[in-house]
Amino acid sequence: MGFFALITLLGFAVDVYSFGAVEGLRFPVATAFAFTLASINGFTAYFYGDRLVVRSLGARAPEFENLSHKKFHNIVTEMALASGLPMPKLFVIPDPAPNAFATGRNPERATVAVTQGLLNVMTREELQAVVAHEMGHIKNLDIRTMTVVAVLVGTVAILSDWAIRTWKYGGVMGRRGKGKGGRGGNAVVLIIIVLLVAISPILSRIIAMAVSRSREYQADTSSAEFTRNPAALASALEKMAASTSMVRTAHRGTAHLFISDPLKRRLDNKEGRIADLFSTHPPIEKRIERLRKMAYIWEKTGKDLESPHG
């Protein structure tokens, strides 16, 4: 609802600035366009968002003559059985940075994708743990929110750019206006447009945080439950943290989908209110520490990882 309100307000501000004061408005072209685009993108995000995400990241279907791709397929089959989930679609991103993500509308229409770099550097146990983490996102239905958010954030970026162009060039219509419809009477509306354009990237990031950092912790726990090996995921995260390579096809709209930040931003390794609000992942060191503690408790007590108190 907040997303649609933001888009509609942006379109309305453009209408007022371009055509004149509210009482002089003709058919609200920009408002109708913004709302229509938001509606189409919302529908597309829900039903086809996973395909758009996979395509935008340059992911490809596995090549079964490739031994690393075959191993990936076998491990996902194992983890689908361990988690009690249907077999997801599989994709490989031809990128050397080790990373992975899951997307989809529901467990029956889920996708798990990994980079070639992940397949190259991970042991079988580590790869199994990463896949189990993504299966945890699928089981917890995080993928639905994350996929829709990825597309909607892109819509906000498109409309922000559109508003900037209107501000720069659309004022010609304002100059042709008369009386109250003149551009001078719309200074307040112009300020609104400027503010919306300025804060839209920030609002987009906040929207992307709809999937909270705790979801990553929960997916880590799910990985440990499915594999009974939290140390393997800790080791895999250490390798990801040690890599300085970014996933070249990743962008801000899809960063929150990955198991670790594909853009290697410093904010994701910090704590505090600012980091909690704007970072896409918990600090990877904290995740590793938490998994190491889980492994230690498992080794010492031999008890189930699930606590009756959560």
C-alpha positions in Angstrom: 0.0 0.0 0.0 2.9 2.3 0.8 4.4 1.5 -2.5 1.3 2.4 -4.5 0.8 5.6 -2.5 4.3 6.7 -3.2 4.0 6.0 -6.9 0.6 7.7 -7.2 1.8 10.8 -5.3 4.8 11.1 -7.6 2.5 10.9 -10.7 0.1 13.5 -9.2 3.0 15.9 -8.4 4.2 15.6 -12.0 0.6 16.3 -13.2 0.3 19.4 -11.1 3.7 20.7 -12.0 3.3 20.1 -15.7 -0.3 21.2 -16.2 -0.9 23.8 -13.5 -2.7 24.1 -10.3 -5.1 21.4 -9.0 -8.3 23.2 -10.1 -6.9 23.6 -13.6 -5.9 20.0 -14.1 -7.0 18.2 -17.2 -7.1 14.4 -17.2 -4.3 13.4 -14.8 -2.1 11.7 -17.4 1.0 11.2 -15.2 -1.0 10.0 -12.2 -2.8 7.4 -14.4 0.4 6.4 -16.0 2.2 5.9 -12.6 -0.7 4.0 -11.1 -1.0 1.8 -14.1 2.7 1.1 -14.2 2.7 0.3 -10.5 -0.3 -2.1 -10.9 1.3 -3.9 -13.9 4.6 -4.2 -12.1 2.9 -5.5 -8.9 1.1 -8.1 -10.9 4.3 -9.0 -12.8 6.3 -9.1 -9.7 4.0 -11.7 -8.0 3.5 -13.9 -11.0 6.7 -13.5 -13.0 9.1 -11.8 -10.7 11.3 -14.9 -10.3 11.8 -15.1 -14.1 12.7 -11.4 -14.3 15.2 -11.7 -11.4 16.9 -14.8 -13.0 17.1 -13.0 -16.4 18.4 -9.8 -14.9 21.2 -11.7 -13.2 22.2 -13.5 -16.3 21.5 -16.9 -14.8 21.5 -20.0 -17.0 20.3 -23.6 -16.7 22.8 -26.1 -15.5 24.9 -28.0 -18.0 24.9 -31.6 -16.9 28.0 -32.4 -18.8 29.7 -30.0 -16.3 30.6 -32.0 -13.2 30.2 -29.1 -10.8 26.7 -28.5 -12.2 25.8 -32.1 -11.8 27.0 -32.0 -8.2 24.8 -28.9 -7.6 21.8 -30.8 -8.9 22.5 -33.8 -6.7 22.9 -31.7 -3.6 19.7 -29.8 -4.2 17.8 -33.1 -4.7 19.2 -34.2 -1.3 18.2 -31.0 0.5 14.7 -31.0 -1.1 14.2 -34.4 0.5 15.7 -33.3 3.8 13.5 -30.2 4.0 10.3 -31.9 2.6 10.1 -29.4 -0.2 9.4 -29.9 -4.0 12.5 -29.8 -6.2 13.1 -26.2 -7.3 14.3 -25.0 -10.6 18.1 -24.6 -10.8 20.2 -21.9 -12.4 23.9 -21.0 -12.5 25.2 -17.5 -12.8 28.5 -17.4 -14.7 30.3 -15.2 -12.2 33.5 -15.9 -10.2 32.2 -14.3 -6.9 30.8 -17.1 -4.6 27.2 -16.4 -3.8 23.7 -17.9 -4.1 20.0 -16.9 -3.9 16.5 -18.3 -4.0 13.4 -16.7 -5.6 9.9 -17.7 -6.5 6.2 -17.3 -5.6 5.9 -20.4 -3.4 7.7 -23.7 -2.8 6.0 -25.2 -5.8 7.4 -22.5 -8.1 10.8 -21.8 -6.4 14.2 -21.3 -8.0 17.6 -21.8 -6.5 20.6 -20.2 -8.2 24.3 -20.2 -7.4 27.3 -18.6 -9.0 30.0 -20.6 -10.8 32.4 -19.2 -8.3 30.4 -20.8 -5.4 30.6 -24.2 -7.2 34.3 -23.7 -7.7 35.4 -22.9 -4.2 33.0 -24.8 -1.9 33.5 -28.3 -0.7 30.5 -30.6 -1.0 29.5 -30.1 2.7 29.8 -26.3 2.3 27.7 -26.3 -0.9 25.1 -28.5 0.8 24.9 -26.0 3.7 24.5 -23.0 1.3 21.7 -24.8 -0.6 20.0 -25.8 2.7 20.1 -22.1 3.6 18.2 -21.2 0.4 15.8 -24.1 1.0 15.1 -22.5 4.4 14.1 -19.3 2.7 11.8 -21.3 0.4 10.2 -23.2 3.3 9.8 -20.0 5.4 8.1 -18.2 2.3 10.7 -15.5 2.4 11.2 -15.8 -1.3 7.7 -14.4 -2.1 8.4 -11.1 -0.3 12.0 -10.9 -1.5 11.0 -11.5 -5.2 8.2 -8.9 -5.2 10.4 -6.4 -3.4 13.1 -6.8 -6.0 10.7 -5.9 -8.9 9.0 -3.1 -7.0 12.2 -1.4 -6.0 13.1 -1.4 -9.7 9.8 0.4 -10.4 10.6 3.1 -7.9 13.9 3.7 -9.6 12.3 3.9 -13.1 9.7 6.4 -11.9 12.3 8.5 -10.0 14.3 8.9 -13.3 11.0 9.8 -15.1 10.3 12.5 -12.5 13.8 13.9 -12.9 13.3 14.2 -16.6 9.9 15.8 -16.1 11.5 18.3 -13.7 14.2 19.2 -16.2 12.2 19.1 -19.5 8.5 18.9 -18.6 8.5 22.4 -17.3 8.1 23.6 -20.9 4.4 22.8 -20.5 4.4 24.8 -17.2 5.9 27.8 -19.0 3.0 27.7 -21.5 0.4 27.8 -18.7 -1.6 30.8 -17.9 -2.7 32.4 -14.6 -2.7 29.9 -11.8 -1.5 27.2 -14.1 1.8 29.0 -14.5 5.0 27.5 -13.4 5.6 30.1 -10.7 2.4 29.0 -8.9 3.8 25.5 -8.6 6.9 26.1 -6.6 5.6 24.0 -3.7 4.8 21.1 -6.0 8.2 21.4 -7.6 9.8 21.0 -4.1 7.6 17.9 -3.5 8.9 16.4 -6.7 12.5 17.1 -5.8 12.0 15.6 -2.3 10.3 12.5 -3.7 13.1 12.0 -6.2 15.7 12.6 -3.5 14.2 10.2 -1.0 12.9 7.5 -3.3 16.2 5.5 -3.3 16.1 5.6 0.5 12.5 4.5 0.6 13.3 1.7 -1.9 16.0 0.4 0.5 13.6 0.6 3.4 11.0 -1.3 1.4 13.7 -3.9 0.6 14.1 -4.4 4.3 10.6 -5.9 4.5 12.6 -9.1 4.7 14.2 -8.4 8.0 17.7 -9.3 9.0 16.3 -12.0 11.3 15.1 -13.9 8.2 18.7 -14.5 7.3 19.4 -15.8 10.8 16.3 -18.0 10.5 17.5 -19.4 7.2 21.0 -20.1 8.7 19.2 -22.1 11.5 17.2 -23.9 8.8 20.4 -24.9 7.1 21.8 -26.3 10.3 18.6 -28.2 10.9 18.5 -29.7 7.4 22.2 -30.6 7.3 22.9 -31.2 11.0 26.2 -29.4 10.2 26.2 -25.7 11.2 30.0 -25.6 10.9 29.8 -26.2 7.2 27.7 -23.0 6.6 30.0 -21.1 8.9 32.9 -22.2 6.7 31.1 -21.3 3.5 30.3 -17.8 4.8 33.9 -17.4 5.8 34.9 -18.1 2.2 32.3 -15.6 0.9 33.6 -13.0 3.3 37.2 -13.5 2.2 36.2 -13.0 -1.4 36.5 -9.4 -2.6 34.7 -10.0 -5.9 31.2 -8.6 -6.4 28.6 -10.4 -8.5 28.8 -8.3 -11.6 25.2 -8.6 -12.7 23.8 -7.9 -9.2 22.2 -4.5 -8.3 20.5 -2.8 -5.4 17.1 -4.2 -6.3 18.3 -7.8 -6.1 21.1 -7.6 -3.4 18.7 -8.7 -0.6 18.0 -12.0 -2.4 21.6 -13.3 -2.0 23.0 -15.3 1.0 25.6 -12.6 1.4 25.8 -9.0 0.1 26.8 -9.4 -3.6 27.8 -5.7 -3.8 30.3 -5.9 -0.9 29.0 -2.8 0.9 30.7 -1.9 4.2 27.4 -1.1 5.8 26.4 -4.8 5.8 29.3 -5.6 8.1 28.2 -3.0 10.7 25.7 -2.9 13.5 23.5 -0.1 14.9 20.3 1.6 14.0 21.6 2.9 10.6 22.9 -0.5 9.6 19.7 -2.2 10.8 17.6 0.1 8.7 19.6 0.2 5.4 21.7 -3.0 5.3 20.4 -6.1 3.5 22.2 -8.7 5.6 23.3 -9.1 9.2 27.1 -8.8 9.8 28.6 -11.9 8.3 30.9 -12.2 11.3 27.9 -12.4 13.7 26.3 -15.1 11.6 29.6 -17.1 11.5 29.9 -16.7 15.3 26.3 -17.8 15.9 26.8 -20.9 13.7 30.1 -21.8 15.4 28.3 -21.7 18.8 25.5 -23.9 17.4 28.2 -26.4 16.2 29.9 -26.4 19.6 26.6 -27.0 21.4 25.8 -29.8 19.0 29.2 -31.4 19.4 29.1 -31.2 23.2 25.5 -32.1 23.9 24.5 -34.1 20.9 21.0 -32.5 21.3 18.7 -31.3 18.6 19.5 -27.8 17.4 15.9 -26.6 17.8 15.3 -25.1 21.2 11.8 -25.6 22.7 11.9 -21.9 23.6 12.8 -20.8 20.1 
